[in-house]
Amino acid sequence: MDIRRRLVCGVFAVFFFVVLEAPLQAAELRISVAASMTDVFKDMIEEFSRKQPDIKVLPNFGSSGGLAKQIYQGAPADLYVSANAQWIQYLLDSRKIDHDSLYTLAHNSLVLLGVNNNNIKSLSDINKMKRIGIGSPGSVPAGQYARQALAKLGLYDRLLQAGKLVMAKDVRQALIYADRGETTASFVYKTDALLAGNAVILLEVPQHLYSRISYRMALTKSGASKKEARMFYEFIVATAARTVVKYGFSIPD
């Protein structure tokens, strides 16, 4: 009996020693970020991780609408960054994000990107093109802004009916289409156009044709109650200005 008790005590002693000696698992933080902010957030995550190595940030990059729908349907997320006010409002109305944490990170502009031999002097000349890349307006803000601009010129329905619009899942895919020559040109953000290897900016879309492009972020309801999420949020507020400028965005007035 004594031997059995000693063995049991020995097993428990080893167990508690292993538990106490094992390193604590890093806290996980999940963020959903508009695809056009990919490089900005990769930089900020890297810097934050150096300062807070015990917090692991797991990013999910995609279209603002697609990410908003994921959050609405219950996908885990502590922070949301949108390139369109519509999707922020969608999650506010659904009580999925924290109103008090709303923050404007940056602004952007819309351009038409394509091969250099295009003879285009104004947006009205786009009707001469065969294939035009555009983020799907149902979920991609860049596509929504492009549709706004084309509709004001009376071109959107005409191009759609002619089968000239090539829908992309997000703005980065629209960029790839233009850079590979798979479209004659694509509507992308100016910041994304700077990443092109072959295509060039054919023209900047006049600002009066579309709403101002603003990037806003907010903590989700679950993120607002999470210490690590608040730490990351505060880090972004304190450091974002220099990073967004580095990648061609403009900072809020």
Secondary structure as UniProt FT lines:
FT   HELIX           2..21
FT   STRAND          27..34
FT   HELIX           35..37
FT   HELIX           38..51
FT   TURN            53..54
FT   STRAND          55..62
FT   HELIX           64..72
FT   TURN            73..74
FT   STRAND          79..82
FT   HELIX           85..93
FT   TURN            94..95
FT   HELIX           99..101
FT   STRAND          103..108
FT   STRAND          110..114
FT   TURN            116..117
FT   HELIX           123..128
FT   STRAND          132..135
FT   TURN            137..139
FT   HELIX           141..152
FT   TURN            153..154
FT   HELIX           156..161
FT   TURN            162..163
FT   STRAND          165..168
FT   HELIX           171..179
FT   TURN            180..181
FT   STRAND          185..189
FT   HELIX           190..193
FT   TURN            194..195
FT   STRAND          200..204
FT   HELIX           207..209
FT   STRAND          213..220
FT   HELIX           221..224
FT   HELIX           227..246
FT   TURN            247..248
//
